[in-house]
Structure formats: structure tokens, C-alpha cells
Amino acid sequence: IRRPLPCCVQKGGNVTLDNQITLCVCTYNSSRTLEHCLTSLRRALPKARLIVVDHMSNDGTVTLALKHNAEVYQESIGLGWARQLCIDKVATPYFAFVDSDVELVDGEFFRKAVKILGDQRIGAVVGMSRGHVFAFGLPASLLVLRKEDFKGQIIPKWIDARETFYIQRRLDELGLKTVYIKDAMIHRSQFRKYKPEWEGANTRLLDSDVLKELLFSLGVIILISLNSKNVKNIAYIPFFYLKFLRGFAQPERWAK
């Protein structure tokens, strides 16, 4: 499904931030949060190319995406395939992954990110949630990358969570660092019920050292909980990790 894209070059042909970066949003029944997400992106970059890859939603997600003049592609495979499709479609120097349940609150975030990526030693800029203190890993909820660093097949189509493992692997291969920008967004997480099992199952499928990934995942779970500053979330850490291990032990059941 396509809509014509508005011109993103200012009068006289000047290069603008809008035509330097492509915004990529992967969706699945995201109508409850997508309006806030896309409105905030259009506020920051009114004329940037916006790609939405949708996992066959049936709740009006596609209608909302088209309302914001997005290019919409529908798929039935999974998140890894959707992320790779976004990468394949990018033709600008920079691109950003933005989760459909994220609202951008720092209107200058993309400008800051592109400026930071001017340093060739840096390969990724992550936007952190408002109020969060601890930075960790490579979350794709708000992530800006250089296209030239991600040519070809990066993410296998069979992975459905932990797909950022493969993005991090490419950054490591190139010897590139990650920079974090605080207070960039609000993240209204959806689909929490079986998230630990889903993450655990896909962690099991990674072609990486098992013990290393189990310890890394535990560290991320702890930091996410501490960032929330919520006593209930902190107390829930061992239960979350046990659910994660359940998924890890049964990838055939929980991977999708």
C-alpha cells in the first residue's frame, strides 16, 4: 500500500534533515499508541519519508499510518523480517527505528543524532525514555543508524525478538560505538503478558554463547526494572527472569 510522498527538499534544492533520514516503524495491532507515535514523528520531521511495516493488523493500524502519509508494507513473517525490510527500503544516509508505542518528546532528537553520527567512530544513537538513568544494550525503540553501515542482509527472517543482536553484531564488526540521549521519548509498552517467554525463546535461537546471552539478558532485565523506579517492578525481577528461562527452554512453543 503506497501513498505519494511529499517533496522534502526546500526551495532551491537545499538539503534538509527531512531528506537525510528515513523513519521506520514496525506495527502490529498498534492503533492504541500509533497516533501519538506518528504525530510526534511528523512534528519533528514533517516531510521525512515514513515507512510502516505492518504484521497484518486488523484494528485500524494501516488506516492510521496512511493518515500520516506513510508508505505501508504488510508482512506475515515476523519482526526480524520486518526490520530487514525497513533497512532494504532505506535510500537516505540515515534511518531510524521507532517502535509504534513510542512518543518522541525531544523535538531535536533526530538532529542531535545525525550530528553525533558525523563522528565515524560512532555507529548508533539510542533515545532513552524520559526519567531513565541506566543505559543498556541496543534497544530499537528509538534508534538511529547510518545506512552505509547496514548494506546487505543483516537480520535473519526467522528471528522474532532480540533482532537487535544482529544490529549490534554489525556495529561490533565495524568497531563502532553507541551513544545514548536521555529524556528523548515516552514508551507505552504493549503486549507484556508473554514478553519474557518470547524474548527467552528467541535468545535461545541466537548463534551466540548461551551463558553470555543469559547473563546479558538478566542484566538488561535488572536495569529496565531499576529505570522504572517502581518497587513492584523491581520485586518482579526474579519472576520475569523465570518466565524468560521458560521461553528459553521451550523455543518451539514461545518463539512466535
PyMOL commands that set and color helices and strands:
alter all, ss='L'
color gray80, all
select helices_A, chain A and resi 17-19+31-44+61-67+79-89+109-116+147-149+164-174+195-205+210-228+231-235+237-249+251-254
alter helices_A, ss='H'
color red, helices_A
select strands_A, chain A and resi 21-27+49-54+71-74+94-98+102-104+122-129+142-146+177-187
alter strands_A, ss='S'
color yellow, strands_A
deselect
rebuild
show_as cartoon
